[in-house]
């Protein structure tokens, strides 16, 4: 990957991490959801009635969902920045 792309990705990752930290600190519902997700993940991995194949399927599913969610968040963040520039241009604030 080109150096500028890596730098941009690192900057975006840092912004996403900071935004998520701020969100979890300021929103009790999000904190609770994160807690529930962690607890459910632990239960799923240790649940005695699930065989290794089912655990692998569940792990693959959750990994794919996390990847998709991460890509979606990144896309929406960049789209929001583009929309902000468009609005500022329409208002004549920037050219």
N, C-alpha and C positions, 0 to 999 in steps of 0.2 A: 504494500500500500504506500502511496506517496506520503511524504512527511507531513505536508499540510493537511491531508485527510486524516492522518493519525492524530495530529494536534487538534483538529476540529472535533474528532470523535472523543478524545480525552476531555476536552472542554465541555462537550455536551454531556458526557457521562458524569462529570463533576457537578454540573448544573442539575441533572436529574436526581443525583444522590442528595444534594443539598435541598432540593425542592421536596423530595420524599421525606427527608428527615424533618423538615419544617412542617409538612403536612401531618406526620404522625405525632409530632409534639403538640400541635395546636388542635387536633381533632380527635376527640375521645372515641368516636365511632371507628375511625381508621385504626387507632391503637388496638381496639377490641378485635377488629377484623384481622389484623396482623397476628395477634395472639391466637385467635381461633385457627388461622391458617397453619401456624407453627405447631399447635397442639394436634390438629388433624393429620398433619404430615408425620408426626412422631407416632401417632396411633396407627396410621396406615402401615408404616414400615414395621411396626412391632406386632401387628394384629395376627394372632396365632392361626386363625382360620384361613388366612390367605396363603396360598402357596407362592413359591418364588416366581413362577411365571406371571401370576396376577400382580404381584408386587412390581415386577419389571414393566408390565403394561401400564400400571398406574404411574410409575415414575416417568416413563416415556411421555405419557399424556401431560403430566404436570410440567415437565421440562419444555415440551412444545408450547403449552399455554403461556408459560413465562416468557419464552422467546417471542411469541407473537405479541404479547402484551408490551414487551419492551420495544419492539419494532413499531407498534402502533403509537406508543407514547412519543417516541422519537419523531415519527412522521407528523403527529399532531403538533408537537412543539415547533418544529420547523415551519409547518403550515401556518401556525399562529404568528410566527415572526414575519412571514411573507404577507399575511393579511394585515398586520400592523403597519408595514411599510406601505401597502396599497392604500389604506385608510389615510395615513399621513400625507401621501401624495395627493389623494382626492381633496383633502382639506387645505392643500397648498402649503403645508408645513415644510415639506421637503420636495425636491424635484427628482 
